[in-house]
Amino acid sequence: MSALSDSVLSVTTRLLAQPQTPDPTLPPSTIPDEAVTPGVWGFIAIAFVGIATVLIVVDMTRRVRRTRYRGEVRERIQAERDEAALAAAALDDEELPGDAERRARGDHHDVGDAGGPDTLGDDEPPRADR
C-alpha cells in the first residue's frame, strides 16, 4: 500500500476508536405534553383512513366474488351448450322410423319444422303405426 493510503487508514482508525460520550442528561422539555398528542384532527384523519380502508376491502371482495361467479356461469353455459350439441349430434345420427321411406320419396321434414319431427306431407294420409 502507498503511504497516503496508510495515513488515511490510521487517521480513520483513530477517529473511529475514540469513545463517543453521550450527554447523560437531556435538557428539560419546554413543550407541554398536551401539545404533543394528535388531538381531534388526528383522530378524524385516522378514523377517515380506517373507514375508507374498510369500504375499499368490502368493494374489492364484492368485485372478486362477482368475477368468480361470472366465470362459473360461463362454464355452466358452455357445458350446457356442449351437452346440447352432443344430444343434437346423437339425434341426427339416429334414424327415426319411416325416415328411409321419406328420403326415398323426397318428402323431408326437419326437426325444426313447426309441425314437429313426425309431420306428414300434404298428400300423405296418416298411418296407424304413428
Biotite code that builds the C-alpha atoms (Angstrom):
import biotite.structure as struc

atoms = struc.array([
    struc.Atom([0.000, 0.000, 0.000], chain_id="A", res_id=1, res_name="MET", atom_name="CA", element="C"),
    struc.Atom([1.055, 3.525, -0.523], chain_id="A", res_id=2, res_name="SER", atom_name="CA", element="C"),
    struc.Atom([1.983, 5.986, 2.181], chain_id="A", res_id=3, res_name="ALA", atom_name="CA", element="C"),
    struc.Atom([-1.142, 8.060, 1.535], chain_id="A", res_id=4, res_name="LEU", atom_name="CA", element="C"),
    struc.Atom([-3.500, 5.136, 1.987], chain_id="A", res_id=5, res_name="SER", atom_name="CA", element="C"),
    struc.Atom([-1.639, 4.135, 5.181], chain_id="A", res_id=6, res_name="ASP", atom_name="CA", element="C"),
    struc.Atom([-2.047, 7.616, 6.659], chain_id="A", res_id=7, res_name="SER", atom_name="CA", element="C"),
    struc.Atom([-5.748, 7.781, 5.710], chain_id="A", res_id=8, res_name="VAL", atom_name="CA", element="C"),
    struc.Atom([-6.309, 4.367, 7.270], chain_id="A", res_id=9, res_name="LEU", atom_name="CA", element="C"),
    struc.Atom([-4.536, 5.351, 10.511], chain_id="A", res_id=10, res_name="SER", atom_name="CA", element="C"),
    struc.Atom([-6.473, 8.645, 10.811], chain_id="A", res_id=11, res_name="VAL", atom_name="CA", element="C"),
    struc.Atom([-9.760, 6.855, 10.169], chain_id="A", res_id=12, res_name="THR", atom_name="CA", element="C"),
    struc.Atom([-8.934, 4.202, 12.743], chain_id="A", res_id=13, res_name="THR", atom_name="CA", element="C"),
    struc.Atom([-8.051, 6.808, 15.360], chain_id="A", res_id=14, res_name="ARG", atom_name="CA", element="C"),
    struc.Atom([-11.280, 8.755, 14.741], chain_id="A", res_id=15, res_name="LEU", atom_name="CA", element="C"),
    struc.Atom([-13.437, 5.642, 14.949], chain_id="A", res_id=16, res_name="LEU", atom_name="CA", element="C"),
    struc.Atom([-11.605, 4.355, 18.014], chain_id="A", res_id=17, res_name="ALA", atom_name="CA", element="C"),
    struc.Atom([-12.276, 7.465, 20.099], chain_id="A", res_id=18, res_name="GLN", atom_name="CA", element="C"),
    struc.Atom([-15.093, 6.848, 22.531], chain_id="A", res_id=19, res_name="PRO", atom_name="CA", element="C"),
    struc.Atom([-18.246, 8.843, 21.995], chain_id="A", res_id=20, res_name="GLN", atom_name="CA", element="C"),
    struc.Atom([-19.502, 10.303, 25.227], chain_id="A", res_id=21, res_name="THR", atom_name="CA", element="C"),
    struc.Atom([-23.212, 10.929, 25.004], chain_id="A", res_id=22, res_name="PRO", atom_name="CA", element="C"),
    struc.Atom([-24.778, 13.629, 27.080], chain_id="A", res_id=23, res_name="ASP", atom_name="CA", element="C"),
    struc.Atom([-26.165, 11.752, 30.089], chain_id="A", res_id=24, res_name="PRO", atom_name="CA", element="C"),
    struc.Atom([-28.870, 14.308, 30.796], chain_id="A", res_id=25, res_name="THR", atom_name="CA", element="C"),
    struc.Atom([-31.354, 15.805, 28.396], chain_id="A", res_id=26, res_name="LEU", atom_name="CA", element="C"),
    struc.Atom([-32.484, 19.336, 28.813], chain_id="A", res_id=27, res_name="PRO", atom_name="CA", element="C"),
    struc.Atom([-35.982, 19.656, 30.269], chain_id="A", res_id=28, res_name="PRO", atom_name="CA", element="C"),
    struc.Atom([-38.727, 19.896, 27.674], chain_id="A", res_id=29, res_name="SER", atom_name="CA", element="C"),
    struc.Atom([-40.365, 23.244, 27.212], chain_id="A", res_id=30, res_name="THR", atom_name="CA", element="C"),
    struc.Atom([-43.308, 21.837, 25.240], chain_id="A", res_id=31, res_name="ILE", atom_name="CA", element="C"),
    struc.Atom([-46.284, 20.689, 27.327], chain_id="A", res_id=32, res_name="PRO", atom_name="CA", element="C"),
    struc.Atom([-47.356, 17.050, 26.905], chain_id="A", res_id=33, res_name="ASP", atom_name="CA", element="C"),
    struc.Atom([-50.884, 18.061, 25.771], chain_id="A", res_id=34, res_name="GLU", atom_name="CA", element="C"),
    struc.Atom([-49.430, 19.776, 22.693], chain_id="A", res_id=35, res_name="ALA", atom_name="CA", element="C"),
    struc.Atom([-47.684, 16.601, 21.554], chain_id="A", res_id=36, res_name="VAL", atom_name="CA", element="C"),
    struc.Atom([-50.869, 14.475, 21.204], chain_id="A", res_id=37, res_name="THR", atom_name="CA", element="C"),
    struc.Atom([-52.572, 14.151, 17.808], chain_id="A", res_id=38, res_name="PRO", atom_name="CA", element="C"),
    struc.Atom([-55.735, 15.843, 19.046], chain_id="A", res_id=39, res_name="GLY", atom_name="CA", element="C"),
    struc.Atom([-59.155, 15.865, 17.423], chain_id="A", res_id=40, res_name="VAL", atom_name="CA", element="C"),
    struc.Atom([-57.867, 16.367, 13.890], chain_id="A", res_id=41, res_name="TRP", atom_name="CA", element="C"),
    struc.Atom([-55.518, 13.406, 14.205], chain_id="A", res_id=42, res_name="GLY", atom_name="CA", element="C"),
    struc.Atom([-58.409, 11.234, 15.406], chain_id="A", res_id=43, res_name="PHE", atom_name="CA", element="C"),
    struc.Atom([-60.593, 12.391, 12.499], chain_id="A", res_id=44, res_name="ILE", atom_name="CA", element="C"),
    struc.Atom([-57.809, 11.676, 9.964], chain_id="A", res_id=45, res_name="ALA", atom_name="CA", element="C"),
    struc.Atom([-57.155, 8.165, 11.329], chain_id="A", res_id=46, res_name="ILE", atom_name="CA", element="C"),
    struc.Atom([-60.911, 7.423, 11.507], chain_id="A", res_id=47, res_name="ALA", atom_name="CA", element="C"),
    struc.Atom([-61.284, 8.524, 7.870], chain_id="A", res_id=48, res_name="PHE", atom_name="CA", element="C"),
    struc.Atom([-58.405, 6.276, 6.774], chain_id="A", res_id=49, res_name="VAL", atom_name="CA", element="C"),
    struc.Atom([-59.883, 3.324, 8.709], chain_id="A", res_id=50, res_name="GLY", atom_name="CA", element="C"),
    struc.Atom([-63.393, 3.770, 7.268], chain_id="A", res_id=51, res_name="ILE", atom_name="CA", element="C"),
    struc.Atom([-62.025, 4.217, 3.734], chain_id="A", res_id=52, res_name="ALA", atom_name="CA", element="C"),
    struc.Atom([-59.939, 1.043, 4.113], chain_id="A", res_id=53, res_name="THR", atom_name="CA", element="C"),
    struc.Atom([-62.944, -0.987, 5.273], chain_id="A", res_id=54, res_name="VAL", atom_name="CA", element="C"),
    struc.Atom([-65.088, 0.284, 2.372], chain_id="A", res_id=55, res_name="LEU", atom_name="CA", element="C"),
    struc.Atom([-62.367, -0.475, -0.173], chain_id="A", res_id=56, res_name="ILE", atom_name="CA", element="C"),
    struc.Atom([-61.908, -4.014, 1.175], chain_id="A", res_id=57, res_name="VAL", atom_name="CA", element="C"),
    struc.Atom([-65.685, -4.666, 1.069], chain_id="A", res_id=58, res_name="VAL", atom_name="CA", element="C"),
    struc.Atom([-65.896, -3.359, -2.508], chain_id="A", res_id=59, res_name="ASP", atom_name="CA", element="C"),
    struc.Atom([-62.882, -5.417, -3.626], chain_id="A", res_id=60, res_name="MET", atom_name="CA", element="C"),
    struc.Atom([-64.339, -8.572, -2.059], chain_id="A", res_id=61, res_name="THR", atom_name="CA", element="C"),
    struc.Atom([-67.653, -7.986, -3.832], chain_id="A", res_id=62, res_name="ARG", atom_name="CA", element="C"),
    struc.Atom([-65.939, -7.456, -7.205], chain_id="A", res_id=63, res_name="ARG", atom_name="CA", element="C"),
    struc.Atom([-63.770, -10.561, -6.854], chain_id="A", res_id=64, res_name="VAL", atom_name="CA", element="C"),
    struc.Atom([-66.797, -12.649, -5.880], chain_id="A", res_id=65, res_name="ARG", atom_name="CA", element="C"),
    struc.Atom([-68.787, -11.286, -8.849], chain_id="A", res_id=66, res_name="ARG", atom_name="CA", element="C"),
    struc.Atom([-65.938, -12.089, -11.242], chain_id="A", res_id=67, res_name="THR", atom_name="CA", element="C"),
    struc.Atom([-65.690, -15.631, -9.863], chain_id="A", res_id=68, res_name="ARG", atom_name="CA", element="C"),
    struc.Atom([-69.474, -16.156, -10.211], chain_id="A", res_id=69, res_name="TYR", atom_name="CA", element="C"),
    struc.Atom([-69.415, -14.871, -13.786], chain_id="A", res_id=70, res_name="ARG", atom_name="CA", element="C"),
    struc.Atom([-66.684, -17.386, -14.651], chain_id="A", res_id=71, res_name="GLY", atom_name="CA", element="C"),
    struc.Atom([-68.686, -20.224, -13.090], chain_id="A", res_id=72, res_name="GLU", atom_name="CA", element="C"),
    struc.Atom([-71.826, -19.201, -15.014], chain_id="A", res_id=73, res_name="VAL", atom_name="CA", element="C"),
    struc.Atom([-69.860, -19.053, -18.267], chain_id="A", res_id=74, res_name="ARG", atom_name="CA", element="C"),
    struc.Atom([-68.533, -22.562, -17.608], chain_id="A", res_id=75, res_name="GLU", atom_name="CA", element="C"),
    struc.Atom([-72.067, -23.853, -16.894], chain_id="A", res_id=76, res_name="ARG", atom_name="CA", element="C"),
    struc.Atom([-73.464, -22.252, -20.040], chain_id="A", res_id=77, res_name="ILE", atom_name="CA", element="C"),
    struc.Atom([-70.631, -23.704, -22.118], chain_id="A", res_id=78, res_name="GLN", atom_name="CA", element="C"),
    struc.Atom([-71.197, -27.156, -20.590], chain_id="A", res_id=79, res_name="ALA", atom_name="CA", element="C"),
    struc.Atom([-74.935, -26.933, -21.375], chain_id="A", res_id=80, res_name="GLU", atom_name="CA", element="C"),
    struc.Atom([-74.155, -25.890, -24.953], chain_id="A", res_id=81, res_name="ARG", atom_name="CA", element="C"),
    struc.Atom([-71.727, -28.792, -25.322], chain_id="A", res_id=82, res_name="ASP", atom_name="CA", element="C"),
    struc.Atom([-74.333, -31.225, -23.967], chain_id="A", res_id=83, res_name="GLU", atom_name="CA", element="C"),
    struc.Atom([-76.979, -29.829, -26.326], chain_id="A", res_id=84, res_name="ALA", atom_name="CA", element="C"),
    struc.Atom([-74.602, -30.143, -29.275], chain_id="A", res_id=85, res_name="ALA", atom_name="CA", element="C"),
    struc.Atom([-73.817, -33.751, -28.345], chain_id="A", res_id=86, res_name="LEU", atom_name="CA", element="C"),
    struc.Atom([-77.523, -34.525, -27.962], chain_id="A", res_id=87, res_name="ALA", atom_name="CA", element="C"),
    struc.Atom([-78.276, -32.907, -31.329], chain_id="A", res_id=88, res_name="ALA", atom_name="CA", element="C"),
    struc.Atom([-75.465, -34.863, -32.963], chain_id="A", res_id=89, res_name="ALA", atom_name="CA", element="C"),
    struc.Atom([-76.786, -38.081, -31.414], chain_id="A", res_id=90, res_name="ALA", atom_name="CA", element="C"),
    struc.Atom([-80.305, -37.240, -32.639], chain_id="A", res_id=91, res_name="LEU", atom_name="CA", element="C"),
    struc.Atom([-79.016, -36.560, -36.131], chain_id="A", res_id=92, res_name="ASP", atom_name="CA", element="C"),
    struc.Atom([-77.177, -39.887, -36.151], chain_id="A", res_id=93, res_name="ASP", atom_name="CA", element="C"),
    struc.Atom([-80.293, -41.744, -35.014], chain_id="A", res_id=94, res_name="GLU", atom_name="CA", element="C"),
    struc.Atom([-82.727, -42.622, -37.749], chain_id="A", res_id=95, res_name="GLU", atom_name="CA", element="C"),
    struc.Atom([-86.409, -42.364, -36.875], chain_id="A", res_id=96, res_name="LEU", atom_name="CA", element="C"),
    struc.Atom([-88.883, -44.959, -38.150], chain_id="A", res_id=97, res_name="PRO", atom_name="CA", element="C"),
    struc.Atom([-90.025, -44.072, -41.655], chain_id="A", res_id=98, res_name="GLY", atom_name="CA", element="C"),
    struc.Atom([-87.099, -41.744, -42.400], chain_id="A", res_id=99, res_name="ASP", atom_name="CA", element="C"),
    struc.Atom([-85.738, -44.049, -45.079], chain_id="A", res_id=100, res_name="ALA", atom_name="CA", element="C"),
    struc.Atom([-89.138, -44.131, -46.819], chain_id="A", res_id=101, res_name="GLU", atom_name="CA", element="C"),
    struc.Atom([-89.487, -40.352, -46.728], chain_id="A", res_id=102, res_name="ARG", atom_name="CA", element="C"),
    struc.Atom([-85.971, -39.851, -48.043], chain_id="A", res_id=103, res_name="ARG", atom_name="CA", element="C"),
    struc.Atom([-86.655, -42.251, -50.884], chain_id="A", res_id=104, res_name="ALA", atom_name="CA", element="C"),
    struc.Atom([-89.806, -40.296, -51.820], chain_id="A", res_id=105, res_name="ARG", atom_name="CA", element="C"),
    struc.Atom([-88.090, -36.908, -51.385], chain_id="A", res_id=106, res_name="GLY", atom_name="CA", element="C"),
    struc.Atom([-90.509, -35.970, -48.586], chain_id="A", res_id=107, res_name="ASP", atom_name="CA", element="C"),
    struc.Atom([-88.147, -34.397, -45.994], chain_id="A", res_id=108, res_name="HIS", atom_name="CA", element="C"),
    struc.Atom([-89.274, -32.692, -42.786], chain_id="A", res_id=109, res_name="HIS", atom_name="CA", element="C"),
    struc.Atom([-86.635, -31.448, -40.369], chain_id="A", res_id=110, res_name="ASP", atom_name="CA", element="C"),
    struc.Atom([-86.909, -31.482, -36.605], chain_id="A", res_id=111, res_name="VAL", atom_name="CA", element="C"),
    struc.Atom([-87.117, -27.676, -36.631], chain_id="A", res_id=112, res_name="GLY", atom_name="CA", element="C"),
    struc.Atom([-90.410, -27.590, -38.603], chain_id="A", res_id=113, res_name="ASP", atom_name="CA", element="C"),
    struc.Atom([-93.457, -26.159, -36.906], chain_id="A", res_id=114, res_name="ALA", atom_name="CA", element="C"),
    struc.Atom([-95.257, -29.483, -37.158], chain_id="A", res_id=115, res_name="GLY", atom_name="CA", element="C"),
    struc.Atom([-92.521, -31.391, -35.349], chain_id="A", res_id=116, res_name="GLY", atom_name="CA", element="C"),
    struc.Atom([-90.409, -34.324, -36.494], chain_id="A", res_id=117, res_name="PRO", atom_name="CA", element="C"),
    struc.Atom([-93.307, -36.566, -37.495], chain_id="A", res_id=118, res_name="ASP", atom_name="CA", element="C"),
    struc.Atom([-95.185, -34.104, -39.726], chain_id="A", res_id=119, res_name="THR", atom_name="CA", element="C"),
    struc.Atom([-96.710, -35.838, -42.691], chain_id="A", res_id=120, res_name="LEU", atom_name="CA", element="C"),
    struc.Atom([-96.766, -34.458, -46.196], chain_id="A", res_id=121, res_name="GLY", atom_name="CA", element="C"),
    struc.Atom([-99.970, -32.849, -47.520], chain_id="A", res_id=122, res_name="ASP", atom_name="CA", element="C"),
    struc.Atom([-100.650, -35.697, -49.910], chain_id="A", res_id=123, res_name="ASP", atom_name="CA", element="C"),
    struc.Atom([-99.841, -38.499, -47.451], chain_id="A", res_id=124, res_name="GLU", atom_name="CA", element="C"),
    struc.Atom([-102.680, -39.951, -45.366], chain_id="A", res_id=125, res_name="PRO", atom_name="CA", element="C"),
    struc.Atom([-101.994, -40.563, -41.656], chain_id="A", res_id=126, res_name="PRO", atom_name="CA", element="C"),
    struc.Atom([-100.746, -44.038, -40.852], chain_id="A", res_id=127, res_name="ARG", atom_name="CA", element="C"),
    struc.Atom([-101.796, -46.170, -37.915], chain_id="A", res_id=128, res_name="ALA", atom_name="CA", element="C"),
    struc.Atom([-98.224, -47.026, -36.820], chain_id="A", res_id=129, res_name="ASP", atom_name="CA", element="C"),
    struc.Atom([-97.533, -43.445, -35.696], chain_id="A", res_id=130, res_name="ARG", atom_name="CA", element="C"),
])
